């Protein structure tokens, strides 16, 4: 059964450009103890000059802290205008791994890998011993592969990572949750990751409690680091090849959820932190410098904080999609709605304030966990779900798709 629920067409005219944004309500939550979250999609060429969509999303408990269960999928046969009812992916359910522990895939981002003809879905593994929250000291870069030729998913897998980063610090609890990654023409993958860069002495003094959110947010001792790794992919296995330099901030939980894009021969990395958002640039996709806080071109701070930002390329122009306080959204958790889109001045690496437009409107609930599908040079899909923890009438747990051309 296909859902055709809402179509909202917005014409967004800016100086010297014209964006068409069509916002589609793809589906709604069931009203059970779970909500849809971390919804993101990939565009699969259909061989006839168009694209089919495959979306994955996590089943998350309303109670507890980041308690993810099974991974679900939805399909679109009409270029993201309508989507099938979500169905669980049998091989990607939460797994009992023994010893009282369970493993769940979370924060997944699927992307079409043209050279192999597969969809590569990358995120992280969370490990649980109860329904209160994950063990954040124990994390892996997880992935799964979808083969559209037989419409089947492979098993959950993890990347075998080195013990140390480029600075010879322990690469602790790595994850690529909620990231945009870059697939090169030769099929190699530039994959951003977040981790804890620790000395052996620091690591020996840690335990599970060290990595808990409430402890990290109020402690500047460890912080968080991000880097980009180069991987090969043969259609089945994602293999680590090399790692770039680390970027670190020791303020609360530090850096996390980095996303990369290549534009006009240069790579850009946007990075989340508790207090603000940052950006860095690279000439080779691995080694990043020029780290700075995201700013508008009028020298004011962008204001996005404690959630992710992602990239979009439309009609040879680079855009950032983000959330921020705007004077009307104080009632939204961490100001995570609406989703904004604005053009980037890639030379100055700033957001052009006059081009800012609403991408997906705010309706009293957060939209901060989202993904961007680069369908073609002229089209992107932005996918997100409404995030809530209670059963008030406002909380419909809708999954939205914005088609931008």
Secondary structure, DSSP 8 states (H G I E B T S, - for coil): -EE--EEEEEEEEETTEEEEEEEEEEE---SSSEEEEEEEEEEEE-SSSSEEEEEEEEEEESSSBS-EEEEEEEEESSTTSSEE--EE-GGGS-EEEETTEEEEEEEEEEEEETTTTEEEEEEEEEEESSSSB--TTS-EEEEEEEETTTTEE---EE----SB-TTS-EEEEEE-TT---EE-TTS-EEEEEEEEEE-HHHHHT--GGGGSHHHHTT--SS-EEEEEEEEEE-SS-EEEEEE---EEE-STT-SEEEEEEEETTEEEEEEE-SS-EEEEEESSSS-EEEEEE-BBTTS-B----SS--EEEEETTEEEEEE----SS-TTSGGG--SEEEEEEETTTTEE-GGG-EEEE---SSB--SEEEEEEETTEEEEEEE-B-SS--TT----EEEEEE-
